[in-house]
């Protein structure tokens, strides 16, 4: 298990837990980022925001938010 | 005040997700009376109102066939709500607009909401909400449950609609061709009853539903109208049935459907979008270093282009530096500001020649034409910025630029979401503040509401350029560069300070980016125009009135003495005596003496709009150009610089103040922001003066 900001570009991950509270969890849920969602990491350069793909739509997630999303790799 | 709101929509238009977002998940679940169908209800407190929102079962039309449809119809026809929110699926407007039309025939207490706008944008569907709203006569707003875009506006519109008293007669009129006469005949009978006894629904709408054979309406009418009227109504319906080839219901549906399709044809356009084109060049925006560089380059080019078209700057300044003075002045005359200046001047001269030099001429040329000229001047300034922003939004470039610039902005407590507001701010603070609505972090949005007015808009650019040309080379150009540099530095410092304060106060949510990236496509001219024009129009309506009124007041206080006599010498005017109280404040920046009231008055009137500052300097000194105005007042280089710095930083205009209040709904925040800008402006002006005194 690791946080989303550590996921490699090109990998597919499943969300295990979102460690944010309040407003932000709500926002993430609205975007479809909830427990058990499967994401594809399109871009992660370890400096700027991550780009992930979820159900065909692309979402940019800042590193701080990404570091509070726990994920696991799936094959 | 309590407002009972009903959500009405077809199945699968995104009704329950919108409902959940509106009530923030606080749903009260019970059953609809006498049934096993679940009733979802939620309470929202918003601006001193209590909104009781009911999620009605999904229906394809207002017709009782299934149990769920029956529930919705009974509640609309027999119980009624204060406001109806009817949902249209923006990915399939042709199919889902029909229900809104049906409801609008019955009542105008409606807000039309287009759902799934992220998805329709991805599909390349564009909708002219402004145009639809005009045609339907009720608010039409796009809403995204993903980003909560439009949710606040929806609440505001619900309250607006609740507070507007419409005559129920003025509902939407669909043309039923051969049935119109009979519909009118029946409507006349019902009009004797008054709308209160008809569930506050329009008589015509009820007749239409009666013709269609809707049970609930029959039930309503049987109880409320006299038996003889009821049999007359039935007789008219029989005649209508004989008039049409098919059955009455299908015929009426056919006409209504045609009406909805025509609406969709007029206000919806579709483009082809290649979904997975996000490769190669576009990926460069994702890189924090290349992305920032690309983003800044694109934005700077756009701003330069807009500035040049409007004012000639920086092209004319460059030409002057390279000695092409003649070419520069030709270009300056052809810029929008140059053209409008000449137009205003020419019309004033024309008026003087036509009616002669009377008081009314003086009033018209100095108050009315100056006021209208200011509005006229603003229009292209705002329009060009709106067009640029609409192109960036529609093409899908704006979110990529936000990602590219996120890393830089995050150093000052902002995020990539602040990119568009900041860039728009250079054009005009009003659309800039409006665009903060898309921000995720409410603290970040608050900080931007407070600080965005430090970004120098084009009105201030006009002040810089006029002052610069009065100063001549090289001090003029230095002034322009210095003003921008100081303003940006202040913007960054204040943001950073506010961010630190909020961390000390325990803010846990550090601004970060979270946004959906739509596919890129070529912007559509029609769509760009819809958006840009609607922006500009809103500005003109809001600010135009303020600017015009205040120009008239301004003329009055400059031309009348405190004893209300018409005077020639502005020094004896009401304005001058007010400004004399304020002028001692300007002493520390070296402005004193008999005429020190003039810059004081210019600063007071500049509160309204920044070019009025210039107008006041000219009219109060009785000069035609700024350099002689400066001479009359007795201003040297350090004083002019300090004064310009103050103009750059204090409250940009009344319209901005109004927008800050509108967006924050807090008088405290609006006043605090105004006080902050004035204080910062004064202190920075003072520091500038002291430093210049030491250098020169």
Interface residues (C-beta under 8 A of the other chain):
Chain A: X21 X23 X24 X26 X27 X28 X30 X31 X32 X43 X45 X47 X48 X49 X51 X56 X57 X58 X59 X60 X61 X62 X63 X64 X65
Chain B: X21 X24 X118 X122 X145 X146 X147 X148 X275 X278 X283 X286 X287 X288 X289 X291 X399 X402 X403 X406 X407 X410 X415 X416 X440 X442 X508 X509 X510 X512 X513 X514 X515 X516 X517
